[in-house]
Amino acid sequence: MRVTTGLKWGLVVGAVVGVLQGIVSYLEYLETGEALLRFIYQEMIRQGTPPEVATRALEISRFFIGPGAVVSSIIGNVITYLIIGIIMAAVWEKLRTGWLVKGVIFSVALLAITVIPALVSPPPPGYPRSPIQYTALHIAISFAGPLLLAAFLNKTAQKEVTS
């Protein structure tokens, strides 16, 4: 399989996964945003920031955090899935398994890369925790992304064989 095929489908899947993750992140922000902003304010004051400066910073943050979560999710996932698409296309024929197994391998690897750092380095004390439903949605979308990419690559590989 050509690497450009992985690049193309990685871009598509990255955009889709990015939008979905961004929506979940935005909804998560709507629910936990005020607690997060209070935490940030308290940390800024604790570290010696004057209250008026901290208040102004929070006003700016309040405006940018929600939309920033969506934009950064899209950009981050497009980059991630471009890389996954390239790697998946490069090893497609070498992995002598079905497309679903290939997708699961990459899904597990992606989850390990994203979950292990959170387990090793927990958030600071007092940091507002996300409700479990958002964490579960993020994990489900992260697991589904490589499966979707593998399905598209499999469809493309089948077309290449029949052509």
C-alpha positions as CSV (number, residue, x, y, z in Angstrom):
1,M,0.0,0.0,0.0
2,R,1.3,3.5,-0.8
3,V,2.1,5.7,2.0
4,T,0.2,8.5,0.4
5,T,-3.0,6.4,0.8
6,G,-2.3,6.3,4.6
7,L,-1.7,10.1,4.5
8,K,-4.9,10.8,2.7
9,W,-7.1,8.6,4.9
10,G,-5.2,9.7,8.0
11,L,-6.1,13.3,7.2
12,V,-9.8,12.4,6.7
13,V,-10.1,10.3,9.9
14,G,-8.0,12.8,11.9
15,A,-10.5,15.6,10.9
16,V,-13.5,13.4,11.9
17,V,-12.0,12.2,15.2
18,G,-10.8,15.8,15.9
19,V,-14.2,17.3,15.5
20,L,-15.8,14.5,17.6
21,Q,-13.1,14.9,20.3
22,G,-13.4,18.7,20.1
23,I,-17.2,18.6,20.7
24,V,-16.7,16.3,23.7
25,S,-14.0,18.6,25.0
26,Y,-16.2,21.7,24.5
27,L,-19.1,20.0,26.4
28,E,-16.7,19.0,29.1
29,Y,-15.6,22.6,29.3
30,L,-19.2,23.8,29.6
31,E,-19.6,21.5,32.6
32,T,-16.3,22.0,34.4
33,G,-15.1,25.3,33.0
34,E,-15.9,27.5,36.0
35,A,-14.2,25.1,38.4
36,L,-11.2,25.0,36.1
37,L,-11.1,28.8,36.0
38,R,-11.4,29.1,39.8
39,F,-8.5,26.6,40.1
40,I,-6.4,28.6,37.7
41,Y,-7.2,31.9,39.5
42,Q,-6.2,30.4,42.9
43,E,-3.0,29.0,41.5
44,M,-2.1,32.4,40.0
45,I,-2.8,34.2,43.3
46,R,-0.8,31.5,45.2
47,Q,2.2,32.1,42.9
48,G,2.1,35.9,43.5
49,T,0.1,37.2,40.6
50,P,-1.7,40.5,41.5
51,P,-5.5,39.9,41.7
52,E,-6.4,42.4,39.0
53,V,-3.9,40.7,36.6
54,A,-5.3,37.2,37.5
55,T,-8.9,38.4,37.0
56,R,-8.0,39.9,33.5
57,A,-6.2,36.7,32.5
58,L,-9.3,34.7,33.5
59,E,-11.6,36.9,31.4
60,I,-9.4,36.3,28.4
61,S,-9.2,32.5,29.2
62,R,-13.0,32.3,29.6
63,F,-13.3,33.5,26.0
64,F,-10.6,31.2,24.5
65,I,-10.6,27.9,26.4
66,G,-13.8,26.4,25.0
67,P,-13.2,27.2,21.3
68,G,-9.5,26.5,21.8
69,A,-10.4,23.0,23.0
70,V,-12.2,22.4,19.7
71,V,-9.5,23.9,17.5
72,S,-6.6,22.2,19.3
73,S,-8.4,18.9,19.2
74,I,-8.9,19.1,15.4
75,I,-5.3,20.1,14.8
76,G,-3.9,17.6,17.2
77,N,-5.9,14.7,15.8
78,V,-5.2,15.6,12.2
79,I,-1.4,15.5,13.0
80,T,-1.8,12.3,15.0
81,Y,-3.8,10.5,12.4
82,L,-1.5,11.6,9.6
83,I,1.3,9.9,11.4
84,I,-0.8,6.8,12.2
85,G,-2.0,6.7,8.6
86,I,1.6,6.8,7.3
87,I,2.7,4.1,9.7
88,M,-0.3,1.9,9.1
89,A,0.1,2.1,5.3
90,A,3.8,1.3,5.6
91,V,3.2,-1.9,7.6
92,W,-0.1,-2.9,6.0
93,E,1.2,-5.8,4.0
94,K,3.8,-6.8,6.7
95,L,1.0,-7.3,9.3
96,R,-0.5,-10.5,8.0
97,T,-3.8,-10.2,9.8
98,G,-7.3,-8.9,9.0
99,W,-8.0,-5.2,8.9
100,L,-9.9,-5.3,12.2
101,V,-6.9,-6.8,14.0
102,K,-4.7,-4.1,12.5
103,G,-7.1,-1.5,13.7
104,V,-7.2,-2.9,17.2
105,I,-3.4,-3.1,17.4
106,F,-3.2,0.6,16.5
107,S,-6.1,1.5,18.8
108,V,-4.5,-0.2,21.8
109,A,-1.2,1.5,21.0
110,L,-2.8,4.9,20.7
111,L,-4.7,4.4,24.0
112,A,-1.5,3.4,25.7
113,I,0.3,6.5,24.4
114,T,-2.5,8.8,25.6
115,V,-3.6,7.1,28.9
116,I,-0.2,6.0,30.5
117,P,1.1,9.6,30.9
118,A,-2.1,10.6,32.7
119,L,-1.7,7.6,35.1
120,V,2.0,8.3,35.7
121,S,1.6,12.0,36.2
122,P,-1.7,12.8,37.9
123,P,-3.1,16.3,38.0
124,P,-2.2,18.6,40.9
125,P,-4.3,18.6,44.1
126,G,-7.5,20.6,43.7
127,Y,-7.6,20.3,39.9
128,P,-11.2,19.8,38.9
129,R,-11.8,16.3,37.6
130,S,-13.8,15.7,34.5
131,P,-17.0,13.7,34.8
132,I,-16.5,10.1,33.9
133,Q,-18.8,10.2,30.9
134,Y,-16.5,12.6,29.1
135,T,-13.5,10.5,29.8
136,A,-15.3,7.4,28.6
137,L,-16.3,9.2,25.4
138,H,-12.7,10.4,24.8
139,I,-11.5,6.8,25.2
140,A,-14.2,5.4,23.0
141,I,-13.5,7.9,20.2
142,S,-9.7,7.3,20.5
143,F,-10.3,3.6,20.2
144,A,-12.6,3.9,17.2
145,G,-10.3,6.2,15.2
146,P,-7.7,3.6,14.2
147,L,-10.4,1.1,13.5
148,L,-12.1,3.6,11.1
149,L,-8.7,4.3,9.5
150,A,-8.1,0.6,9.1
151,A,-11.5,0.1,7.5
152,F,-10.8,2.9,4.9
153,L,-7.3,1.5,4.2
154,N,-8.7,-2.0,3.8
155,K,-11.3,-0.7,1.3
156,T,-8.6,1.0,-0.6
157,A,-6.4,-2.1,-0.6
158,Q,-9.2,-4.2,-1.9
159,K,-9.8,-1.7,-4.8
160,E,-6.1,-1.8,-5.6
161,V,-6.1,-5.6,-5.8
162,T,-9.2,-5.7,-8.1
163,S,-7.8,-2.9,-10.4
